[in-house]
Amino acid sequence: MARGMPRPHALGDGRNSEGGGRPPSPGRESGVSVPAIRPTESREYRMGQFVAGVVVVLALIGVASILAHIPWGFLSPVVALIGGVPLLNAFVKAFFVANFAALIVLFLVWLERKFAGWMQARLGPMHVGWKGLAQTVADAVKLLVKEDIIPSRADRPLFVLAPYLVFVPTVLAFLALPFSLTWVGYDLPLAALYVIAVGSVASLGILAAGWGANNKYSLLGGVRAVAQLLSYEIPMVIVVLTVVALAGTMSLVEIVQLQAGLWNIVRWPHLVVLIPGFVIYLVCALAELNRAPFDLPEAESELVSGFHTEYSGMRFSFFFLAEFANNFFSAGLAVVLFFGGSLGPWLPGPVWFTLKTVAVILLMMWIRWTVPRLRIDQMMGFCWKVLVPASLALFCIGAILAVL
């Protein structure tokens, strides 16, 4: 090779972070040395990340399976004592559910960052902890110690109350979500109606945040959010009622039990209604969660940050705790209604439920990082002109199938 010519890998051999070679710059032709591609930018390194992730998931499944087979009978006196006091029983269940929601949010934020990096041919968080595992923990600590600022002209009671009005309904909804046939906070006979009713309360918190901040961008974001949530909640509720009509019960545990032989979404003739029903549910869930392409309430190019523009510290984090916890809940409810809930071979029920839920969450993330944002008129027109009539048609067909 002629002296002064760059080595082949310096010109790019398809192993850089963009996935392809870069054209040589004038400096390289004059013999200027160019650093070699870093190992962390190679495709082999990314494949190693993927394999490491699979190993971690398999290890967690193994640990969960072992824990499920441990005899926990020695805790029966404690469980009986707690169950005998209704107020204590409710407090303990709410405590565990709230902590689970917070912990699952830490994992989902890390997972979304990594998944977005994979979608965009980059690495995502890498520096805090192994493969960036502790990055969200560091972010949570940062939010805990940040100053809590309340604007001087804000409506202080509403401003302070709004984050809790958004987060508390999420915890209440988790109490009726069956992680297995026995792992459920409360097996309510009207659980489907309960989760729908509780979930609609969050829109009040978002509107209170927008109004209480006394900021025009926050107010516009809050109004957009309420209009979007209430609009897309209609076809979602109709789809849930379609599943309820076909199952003949509003108990989420009983809906799971009825899928012991075959999932609802592949059972004939229910699949004629429930396959398009799941598509409508998924679209409505994305809109309810304010996720792209329906993230108009937080459109940074128009509203700075929407209804939570004036929030900081832990008050700010409560909105994102609610958003990502609702992401898990919406995916979990889809698993219960369409994909057999916690039912599956070999592995314990909670493991199957978690695996199915994470699969639906990854589908939501895939859509978020693929589809561009819609305009507000397109989003609202799509709901009222397409989803509402389609969901009503599916409900009518489902009602006919239920009585045949």
C-alpha positions in Angstrom: 0.0 0.0 0.0 1.4 3.4 -0.9 2.8 5.5 1.9 0.4 8.2 3.2 -2.7 6.5 1.9 -5.4 5.9 4.5 -6.0 2.3 5.7 -9.3 0.7 4.3 -11.0 0.8 7.7 -10.4 4.5 8.1 -12.6 5.2 5.1 -15.5 3.3 6.7 -16.2 -0.4 6.2 -19.9 -0.4 7.4 -19.0 -0.8 11.1 -19.5 2.8 12.3 -22.5 4.1 14.3 -24.5 5.0 11.2 -24.2 1.5 9.7 -22.4 2.5 6.5 -19.1 4.0 5.3 -18.5 7.7 5.3 -16.9 9.6 2.4 -13.3 10.5 2.9 -12.6 14.1 3.9 -9.8 16.2 2.3 -7.6 15.9 5.3 -7.5 12.1 4.9 -6.1 12.4 1.4 -3.1 14.4 2.7 -2.0 11.7 5.0 -3.7 13.0 8.2 -4.2 10.1 10.6 -7.8 9.2 11.3 -8.8 7.3 14.5 -10.1 3.8 14.0 -13.7 3.0 14.6 -14.4 2.5 18.3 -15.3 -1.1 19.4 -18.6 0.2 20.9 -19.7 1.3 17.4 -19.4 -2.1 15.7 -22.2 -4.3 14.7 -20.6 -7.2 16.7 -20.8 -5.1 19.8 -24.5 -4.4 19.3 -25.1 -8.1 18.8 -23.3 -8.7 22.0 -25.6 -6.3 23.7 -28.6 -8.1 22.4 -27.2 -11.5 23.5 -26.5 -10.0 27.0 -30.1 -8.8 27.2 -31.4 -12.2 26.3 -29.2 -13.8 28.9 -30.5 -11.4 31.6 -34.1 -12.0 30.6 -33.6 -15.8 30.8 -31.9 -15.4 34.2 -34.8 -13.4 35.5 -37.3 -15.9 34.2 -35.3 -18.7 36.0 -35.3 -16.8 39.3 -39.0 -16.0 39.1 -39.7 -19.7 38.3 -37.7 -20.8 41.3 -39.5 -18.3 43.6 -42.8 -19.5 42.4 -42.1 -23.1 43.6 -40.9 -22.1 47.0 -43.4 -23.1 49.7 -44.6 -19.8 51.2 -47.0 -21.5 53.7 -45.0 -20.1 56.6 -46.4 -16.6 55.8 -50.0 -17.8 56.1 -50.5 -16.4 59.7 -49.2 -13.0 58.6 -51.5 -13.0 55.5 -54.5 -14.1 57.7 -53.7 -11.3 60.2 -53.5 -8.6 57.4 -56.6 -10.0 55.7 -58.6 -9.8 58.9 -58.2 -6.0 59.1 -59.8 -4.4 55.9 -58.0 -1.1 56.3 -54.6 -2.7 56.9 -55.3 -5.1 54.0 -56.0 -2.2 51.6 -53.0 -0.2 52.8 -50.6 -3.2 52.3 -51.9 -3.9 48.8 -51.7 -0.3 47.8 -48.2 0.0 49.2 -46.9 -3.0 47.2 -48.8 -1.9 44.0 -47.4 1.7 44.3 -43.8 0.4 44.7 -44.2 -2.1 41.9 -45.4 0.7 39.6 -42.4 2.9 40.5 -40.0 0.0 39.9 -41.5 -1.1 36.6 -41.3 2.5 35.4 -37.5 2.5 36.1 -37.2 -0.6 33.9 -39.5 0.7 31.2 -37.7 4.0 30.8 -34.4 2.1 30.5 -35.9 -0.3 28.0 -37.4 2.5 25.9 -34.0 4.2 25.7 -32.3 1.1 24.7 -35.0 0.2 22.2 -35.0 3.6 20.7 -31.2 3.4 20.4 -31.6 0.0 18.6 -34.2 1.5 16.2 -31.9 4.5 15.4 -28.6 2.5 15.1 -27.1 3.8 18.3 -26.3 2.4 21.8 -28.5 4.3 24.2 -27.5 4.6 27.9 -24.1 3.0 28.5 -22.2 4.8 31.2 -24.1 4.5 34.5 -24.0 0.9 35.7 -23.6 -2.2 33.5 -24.9 -1.4 30.0 -26.5 1.7 31.5 -28.8 -0.3 33.8 -28.5 2.3 36.6 -29.2 5.3 34.3 -32.8 5.7 35.3 -32.0 5.2 39.0 -29.5 8.1 38.7 -32.2 10.2 36.9 -34.7 9.4 39.7 -32.2 10.5 42.4 -31.6 13.7 40.4 -35.3 14.5 40.4 -35.5 13.8 44.1 -32.9 16.4 44.9 -34.0 19.1 42.4 -35.7 22.2 43.7 -39.5 22.2 43.8 -40.6 25.4 42.1 -44.1 26.7 42.1 -44.8 29.8 39.9 -45.8 32.8 41.9 -49.0 33.4 40.0 -50.1 29.7 39.8 -53.3 28.4 41.4 -51.3 26.8 44.2 -53.9 24.2 45.5 -54.6 22.9 41.9 -50.9 23.0 41.0 -49.9 20.9 44.0 -52.8 18.4 43.7 -52.6 17.8 39.9 -49.7 15.3 39.9 -51.4 13.1 42.5 -54.7 13.2 40.6 -52.8 11.7 37.7 -50.7 9.1 39.5 -53.2 7.8 42.2 -55.8 6.5 39.6 -53.0 4.4 38.1 -52.3 2.7 41.4 -56.0 2.1 41.9 -56.3 0.5 38.5 -53.4 -1.9 39.2 -55.3 -3.3 42.2 -57.7 -5.0 39.8 -55.2 -6.2 37.2 -54.7 -10.0 37.5 -51.0 -11.0 37.2 -52.2 -14.5 37.5 -55.4 -16.3 38.7 -54.3 -15.7 42.3 -52.0 -12.7 42.0 -54.6 -10.0 42.0 -55.2 -7.2 44.5 -59.0 -7.4 44.3 -61.0 -9.8 42.2 -63.9 -7.5 41.6 -67.0 -8.8 39.8 -67.2 -5.5 37.9 -63.4 -5.2 37.4 -63.7 -4.1 33.7 -66.0 -1.3 34.6 -63.9 -0.4 37.5 -60.6 0.1 35.6 -62.5 2.1 32.9 -64.0 4.4 35.5 -60.8 4.9 37.5 -58.7 5.5 34.4 -60.9 8.4 33.3 -60.1 10.4 36.5 -56.6 11.1 35.2 -57.9 13.6 32.7 -59.0 15.8 35.6 -55.5 15.9 36.9 -54.1 16.8 33.5 -56.6 19.6 33.1 -55.9 20.8 36.7 -52.2 20.9 35.9 -52.7 23.0 32.8 -55.1 25.4 34.5 -53.3 25.6 37.8 -50.0 26.6 36.2 -51.5 29.8 34.9 -49.5 29.4 31.6 -51.0 29.6 28.2 -48.9 26.7 26.8 -49.8 24.5 29.8 -53.5 25.4 29.5 -53.5 24.6 25.7 -51.8 21.3 26.5 -54.3 20.4 29.2 -57.3 21.2 27.0 -55.8 19.1 24.2 -55.1 16.3 26.5 -58.7 16.2 27.9 -60.2 16.4 24.4 -57.9 13.6 23.2 -58.4 11.4 26.3 -62.1 11.6 26.4 -62.4 11.2 22.6 -60.2 8.1 22.3 -61.7 6.6 25.5 -65.0 6.1 23.7 -63.9 3.5 21.1 -61.6 1.9 23.7 -64.5 1.4 26.1 -66.7 0.0 23.3 -64.0 -2.6 22.4 -63.7 -3.6 26.1 -67.5 -4.0 26.3 -67.3 -6.1 23.2 -64.9 -8.5 24.9 -67.2 -8.4 28.0 -70.3 -9.3 25.9 -68.5 -12.2 24.3 -67.2 -13.5 27.7 -70.5 -12.9 29.6 -68.7 -11.4 32.6 -67.0 -8.2 33.7 -64.5 -10.0 36.0 -61.0 -9.9 34.5 -60.0 -13.1 36.3 -63.0 -14.9 34.8 -62.2 -13.5 31.3 -58.7 -15.0 31.7 -60.1 -18.4 32.8 -62.4 -18.5 29.8 -59.3 -18.5 27.6 -57.8 -21.7 29.1 -58.3 -23.6 25.8 -57.6 -20.8 23.3 -56.9 -17.1 23.4 -59.8 -14.8 22.6 -58.0 -13.2 19.6 -57.6 -16.6 17.8 -60.9 -18.2 18.9 -63.4 -18.8 16.1 -65.7 -17.0 15.5 -64.6 -14.3 18.0 -61.5 -13.5 16.0 -63.7 -11.9 13.4 -64.4 -9.2 15.9 -61.4 -9.2 18.3 -58.6 -9.0 15.8 -59.8 -5.6 14.5 -60.8 -4.9 18.1 -57.3 -5.3 19.3 -56.0 -2.9 16.6 -58.6 -0.3 17.7 -57.6 -0.9 21.4 -53.9 -0.5 20.6 -54.5 2.8 18.7 -56.7 4.2 21.5 -54.1 3.1 24.1 -51.4 5.0 22.3 -53.6 8.1 22.3 -54.6 7.6 26.0 -50.9 7.5 26.9 -50.0 10.6 24.9 -47.4 8.6 22.9 -46.4 9.3 19.3 -48.0 9.6 16.9 -50.6 11.0 19.3 -48.4 13.1 21.6 -50.1 16.4 20.8 -50.6 17.4 24.5 -46.8 17.5 24.9 -45.9 18.7 21.4 -42.6 20.5 22.2 -42.5 22.4 18.8 -45.9 24.0 19.7 -46.5 23.9 23.5 -42.9 23.8 25.0 -43.8 20.8 27.1 -47.6 20.9 27.3 -49.5 20.7 30.6 -46.4 20.0 32.7 -44.3 22.9 31.4 -44.1 24.6 34.8 -43.4 21.5 36.9 -40.0 20.5 38.2 -38.5 17.9 40.5 -40.7 15.1 41.9 -43.9 16.8 40.9 -42.6 16.6 37.3 -41.6 13.0 37.7 -45.1 12.0 38.9 -46.5 12.7 35.5 -44.0 10.4 33.9 -44.5 7.8 36.6 -48.2 7.8 35.7 -47.5 7.7 31.9 -45.1 4.7 32.0 -47.1 2.9 34.6 -50.2 3.4 32.5 -48.2 2.0 29.6 -47.7 -1.2 31.5 -51.3 -1.3 32.7 -52.8 -0.7 29.2 -50.5 -3.5 27.7 -51.5 -5.8 30.7 -55.2 -5.1 30.1 -54.7 -6.0 26.4 -53.0 -9.3 27.5 -56.0 -10.1 29.8 -58.6 -9.3 27.2 -57.1 -10.8 24.1 -54.0 -13.0 24.8 -55.0 -15.3 27.6 -53.6 -13.3 30.5 -51.3 -15.3 32.7 -52.1 -18.7 31.0 -49.3 -20.6 29.4 -47.2 -23.8 29.6 -44.3 -24.6 31.9 -43.6 -21.1 33.4 -45.5 -19.6 36.3 -48.5 -17.4 35.6 -46.9 -14.1 36.6 -43.9 -14.8 34.3 -46.2 -15.5 31.3 -48.2 -12.3 32.1 -45.1 -10.2 32.3 -43.6 -11.6 29.1 -46.8 -11.0 27.1 -47.1 -7.5 28.5 -43.5 -6.6 27.7 -44.1 -7.9 24.1 -47.1 -5.5 23.7 -45.1 -2.7 25.2 -42.3 -3.3 22.7 -44.9 -3.1 19.9 -46.1 0.3 21.3 -42.4 1.5 21.4 -41.9 0.3 17.8 -44.9 2.4 16.6 -43.7 5.4 18.6 -40.2 5.4 17.0 -41.5 4.7 13.5 -44.7 6.8 12.9 -44.5 10.7 12.7 -46.7 12.9 14.8 -50.2 13.7 13.4 -51.9 17.1 13.3 -54.5 17.8 16.0 -57.3 17.9 13.4 -56.2 14.6 11.8 -56.0 13.0 15.2 -59.5 14.0 16.3 -61.0 13.3 12.9 -59.5 9.8 12.8 -61.1 9.1 16.2 -64.7 10.4 15.5 -64.9 9.5 11.8 -63.1 6.1 11.8 -62.6 4.5 15.2 -65.9 5.3 16.8 -68.1 3.9 13.9 -65.7 0.9 13.6 -65.9 0.1 17.3 -69.7 0.4 17.3 -69.9 -1.9 14.3 -67.7 -4.5 16.1 -69.8 -4.2 19.2 -73.0 -4.9 17.2 -71.4 -8.0 15.6 -70.0 -9.2 18.9 -73.5 -8.9 20.5 -74.9 -11.0 17.7 -72.2 -13.6 18.2 -72.8 -13.6 22.0 -76.5 -14.6 21.6 -76.0 -17.2 18.9 
